[in-house]
Amino acid sequence: MSANSVYLAYLVAAVLFILTLKGLSSPVSSRRGNMFGMIGMAIAVLTTLSLTHNVGLILLAIAVGGAIGAIVARRIEMTAMPELVAAMHSLVGLAAVLVAMAAFNNPVAYGIALAGESLHSSNRIELFIGTFVGAITFTGSIIAFGKLSGKLSGKPLRFAGQHWLNLLLGIAMLGFGIAFFLSPSWTPFLIMTAIALALGVLLIMPIGGADMPVVVSMLNSYSGWAAAGIGFTLNNNMLIIAGSLVGSSGAILSYIMCKAMNRAFFNVILGGFGGEASAEAAGDGVQKTFRSGSADDAAFLMGNADSVIIVPGYGLAVARAQHAINEMSKVLTEKGVKVRYAIHPVAGRMPGHMNVLLAEAEVPYEQVVEMDEINNEFADTDVVLVIGANDVVNPAAKNDKSSPIYGMPILDVYKARTVLVVKRSMATGYAGLDNDLFYMDKTMMVFGDAKKVVEDIIKAIA
Amino acid sequence: MTGAVDPFVMNLTVFVLAIFIGYHVVWNVTPALHTPLMAVTNAVSGIIIVGAMLAAKPQEMDVGTILGLIAVTLAAINVFGGFLVTQRMLAMFKKKGK
């Protein structure tokens, strides 16, 4: 194939990738969009295949990787999506580092250096950027994967001088980058890669579980920039376009998530809620009383209501209660109760996590409502069932100026006539804050595992 | 103006324009589909497979080609895994949407 036809094919693939993302504006067009993405990728891969000499080995590598990917995609449980996404980010990061190393090993093969000469100077900068972004994405995503899958503690890990160490490492990495720019050789390249790998670990360790929606989005963004960086190195427009699409997508998601928590991006990145929050909660002093009831009581209240809104949170995913909750709403709907679900943007561990779980359980699409659309309706609702959510329904975010979460948009559950909260214990949520909602006169706590409680409610209603 | 344009400048042009497109397209994505968006962008960032294939291109095997082949395998996991899991998720949204 001539260079021109290769680039025209790449252009077609790039346009198809844009259409892929555009399709996601509605569930109906999204499936066609995904198809466009697959076609685009097939065009890109086949075009590139025509340029290589090692067709057999490359096809074998694709077959092995493809088989692994296909099996994982088929088997993965929807509750485990955040882990899967994090794991896949790490693969892109590692692939970017490997490609950068290969490019540096043999720049002539990529046409980015003349035979016998070393890398062009502008390519050195691009190679440096692609490598360190890839390396940080790689190890950072592994840590995020560990935290999301419970293999590592979800608690923020912090130590004194952490930020200074990171700053120092950042400067050192930049220093070796400059050394690499001045005389491209393996030593500075490998040292700066090693530092970037360490930075990836150090940057994600201090970030706690409930901030994961931001972290996952951010790493999503990085994986895109890493691909774009490699595109710069190889002078490949399609890599640049696809990488930038992914990069801006992740950046926008990070922004949306931060806004939904009313927190500055850097505040999240520099490591979670501090000790002050828990100290304040402990200093409250007054013994507050709450009301608790059984699943039967909850069933009675909901069975006699006209309208019920269910507020799912991370606890729903942990208990895998999504199918049970759909059963419950079916039973309620049959009794003439209007059932809807209210979704907070940061509910769960990744953007849209709750929507996918409810979709898996075949909850009708029109029953699932985003925060902004449903917030006015809580005041006219008989019963709200909060299941596995805490901070996103804490009225302190509205009423208490001294609260660390003051200003965070919340679901106005406290306005409903009756509130039921399914929770394992009175323990505080991620922010370490007590939740006044639990102590209101109209609130009844139902203690127990979310799935078990919901199943008991179904039995009691039916 | 004289002389050829540096490839870096051309790359930068494409880069900046692509970010603008990404920005506008992604803001239109419905929040309910944010998880499928992350999964499909995972697959799209698997485009690094093209770079990996080019690394594995030379006929004579050396460190670079082996690194390239490993990278092809990793990226293929992303491409296949990403698109297929997205398809699976979107099919779930179909059932309820009718």
Interface residues (C-beta under 8 A of the other chain):
Chain A: A14 F17 I18 T20 L21 K22 L24 S25 S26 P27 V28 S30 R31 G33 N34 G37 M38 M41 A44 V45 T48 L49 L51 T52 H53 N54 L57 I58 A61 I62 A63 V64 G65 G66 A67 I68 G69 A70 V72 A73 R74 I76 M78 M81 L84 V85 M88 H89 L91 V92 L94 A95 A96 L98 V99 M101 A102 A103 N105 N106 A109 Y110 S122 E126 V216 S217 N220 S223 G224 A226 A227 A228 I230 G231 F232 L234 N235 N236 N237 M238 L239 I240 I241 A242 G243 S244 L245 V246 G247 S248 S249 G250 I252 L253 I256 I343 P345 M350 P351 G352 H353 N355 V356 A359 E360 E362 V363 P364 Y365 V368 E370
Chain B: D6 P7 F8 M10 N11 V14 F15 A18 I19 I21 G22 Y23 V25 V26 W27 N28 V29 T30 P31 A32 L33 H34 T35 P36 L37 M38 A39 V40 T41 N42 A43 V44 S45 G46 I47 I48 I49 V50 G51 A52 M53 L54 A55 A56 K57 P58 Q59 D62 V63 G64 T65 L67 G68 L69 I70 A71 V72 T73 L74 A75 A76 I77 N78 V79 F80 G81 G82 F83 L84 V85 T86 Q87 R88 M89 L90 A91 M92 F93 K94 K95 K96 G97
